Amino acid sequence: MIDLLIGISILWLIAASITDIRKREISDWLSFSLFAIGLFFAIISSITQQNYNLLITTGVIFLIFLIAANILYYLGIFGGGDAKLLIALSTVLPQLTFSSIINLPSAAVFLLNCTLIGAAYGITFSIVLALKHKKEFAKKLNEIKFPVWPFLIISVILAAIAYFTYPQLMIISAITLLFPFIYVFSKSIESVALVKTMDVSKLTEGDWLVHPIKVGSRLINARAGLSKKDIELLKKYKIHVVIKEGIPFIPVFLVAFILSLWLGNLFELFIPFA
């Protein structure tokens, strides 16, 4: 039964990855059906085993994923489709077991693996975009200014503390020092490769506006993705809008899901645990 659930989940993630790469959107039916399938399997498993702890765990993971997905969505990190699919996985992950030396729940292992794979994927994708638009990227790189000295001071302080007390802080010190350069790099990539002018007829739910747009008496905010009502309102005016495309992130879900099944917690491959 679990093998069937795993097979369905992988097929659904493959389908979602293809549509995300091709169209930068994920069909709602994929997310809603995966959520329903996972919940159905959890209910059947609980009834047959006469143990309802799985349903309780699924409910807790659902609430955690719901909150996390909404935070990521409203911060502009996830699109609407990414958020919905993450919520859908909340009914699947509690039924699976991923290898973890420190005995983490499967949902936690999956999220950790998403973080690691997502970071590598995002860096690789950004470098490819930078090379593809190298002339515009180089120009924009010189235009964007960001103060380095405050982060340099903080990094030095953290490094000093790390040297005398907590060596683990050395990693945070390095990240702090690199932050201004990462920011300028990412904003340059965004400006030359991810910001586009689009006809409203081609908008899809979850698209991010670069600037707020006032339509009649209503202000459509730039921070949250566009809703279906927003798009319907914009289409009445037949205008062009400037949107920010996101990097297709669903392939990260797919790879993280498969590697979680195969290798377990990927962090444990790099960080020794007692």
HUMO-V868849 format. One record per backbone hydrogen bond with DSSP energy under -0.5 kcal/mol. CO is the residue of the C=O (numbers start at 0). NH is the residue of the N-H. E is the energy in kcal/mol with one decimal. If there is no record, write none. Layout:
CO_NH_E, CO_NH_E
This chain:
0_4_-1.9, 1_5_-2.6, 2_6_-2.5, 3_7_-2.5, 4_8_-2.4, 5_9_-2.4, 6_10_-2.2, 7_11_-2.7, 8_12_-2.4, 9_13_-2.3, 10_14_-2.4, 11_15_-2.5, 12_16_-2.2, 13_17_-2.2, 14_18_-2.0, 15_19_-2.2, 16_20_-2.3, 17_21_-2.5, 18_22_-2.8, 18_23_-0.6, 18_24_-1.0, 19_23_-1.2, 26_29_-1.0, 26_30_-1.1, 27_31_-3.1, 28_32_-2.1, 29_33_-1.9, 30_34_-2.2, 31_35_-2.3, 32_36_-2.8, 33_37_-2.6, 34_38_-2.2, 35_39_-2.5, 36_40_-2.4, 37_41_-2.0, 38_42_-2.4, 39_43_-2.6, 40_44_-2.5, 41_45_-2.2, 42_46_-2.3, 43_47_-2.6, 44_48_-1.9, 45_49_-0.7, 45_50_-1.7, 46_49_-0.6, 51_55_-1.6, 52_56_-2.8, 53_57_-2.6, 54_58_-2.1, 55_59_-2.0, 56_60_-2.8, 57_61_-2.5, 58_62_-1.9, 59_63_-2.3, 60_64_-2.9, 61_65_-2.6, 62_66_-2.3, 63_67_-2.6, 64_68_-3.0, 65_69_-1.9, 66_70_-2.3, 67_71_-2.5, 68_72_-2.0, 69_73_-2.7, 70_74_-1.5, 71_76_-2.2, 71_77_-2.0, 72_75_-1.3, 78_82_-2.2, 79_83_-2.2, 80_84_-2.1, 81_85_-2.1, 82_86_-2.1, 83_87_-2.2, 84_88_-1.8, 85_89_-0.5, 86_89_-1.2, 87_90_-1.4, 88_91_-0.8, 88_92_-2.6, 89_93_-0.5, 91_94_-1.6, 92_95_-1.9, 98_264_-2.4, 99_102_-1.7, 104_108_-2.2, 105_109_-2.5, 106_110_-2.1, 107_111_-2.4, 108_112_-2.5, 109_113_-2.4, 110_114_-2.0, 111_115_-2.1, 112_116_-2.9, 113_117_-2.7, 114_118_-1.9, 115_119_-1.8, 116_120_-2.8, 117_121_-2.9, 118_122_-2.2, 119_123_-2.2, 120_124_-2.9, 121_125_-2.3, 122_126_-2.2, 123_127_-2.2, 124_128_-2.1, 125_129_-2.5, 126_130_-2.3, 127_131_-2.0, 128_132_-1.9, 130_133_-1.0, 132_136_-3.0, 133_137_-2.4, 134_138_-1.8, 135_139_-2.4, 136_140_-2.4, 137_141_-1.1, 138_142_-0.9, 139_143_-2.0, 147_150_-0.6, 147_151_-1.9, 148_152_-2.3, 149_153_-2.2, 150_154_-2.4, 151_155_-2.3, 152_156_-2.3, 153_157_-2.6, 154_158_-2.3, 155_159_-2.3, 156_160_-2.4, 157_161_-2.6, 158_162_-2.2, 159_163_-1.9, 160_164_-2.7, 160_165_-0.9, 164_166_-0.7, 165_168_-1.8, 166_169_-1.9, 167_170_-1.1, 167_171_-0.6, 168_172_-2.5, 169_173_-2.1, 170_174_-2.3, 171_175_-2.6, 172_176_-1.9, 173_177_-1.8, 174_178_-1.4, 175_179_-0.5, 177_180_-0.5, 177_181_-2.4, 178_182_-2.9, 179_183_-2.3, 180_184_-2.3, 181_185_-2.7, 182_186_-2.7, 183_187_-2.0, 184_188_-2.2, 185_189_-2.5, 186_190_-2.1, 187_191_-2.0, 188_192_-2.3, 188_193_-0.8, 189_193_-1.2, 189_194_-1.0, 193_195_-0.6, 193_244_-3.8, 195_242_-3.1, 197_240_-2.8, 198_201_-2.1, 199_202_-1.3, 203_206_-2.0, 206_208_-0.5, 206_225_-2.9, 207_243_-2.7, 212_214_-0.7, 212_219_-3.1, 213_215_-0.6, 214_217_-2.0, 217_214_-3.1, 217_219_-0.6, 218_220_-0.7, 219_212_-1.8, 225_205_-3.0, 226_230_-2.1, 227_231_-2.3, 228_232_-2.1, 229_233_-2.4, 230_234_-2.4, 231_235_-0.8, 232_235_-0.6, 233_236_-1.4, 233_237_-0.6, 233_238_-0.6, 234_237_-0.5, 238_199_-1.8, 240_197_-3.3, 240_242_-0.6, 241_209_-2.4, 241_210_-0.5, 242_195_-2.7, 242_244_-0.6, 243_207_-0.8, 248_251_-1.4, 248_252_-1.0, 249_253_-2.1, 250_254_-2.6, 251_255_-2.8, 252_256_-2.4, 253_257_-2.2, 254_258_-2.8, 255_259_-2.1, 256_260_-1.7, 257_261_-2.1, 258_262_-3.4, 258_263_-1.0, 259_98_-0.5, 259_263_-0.7, 263_265_-0.7, 264_267_-1.0, 265_268_-1.6, 266_269_-1.2, 266_270_-2.6, 269_271_-0.6
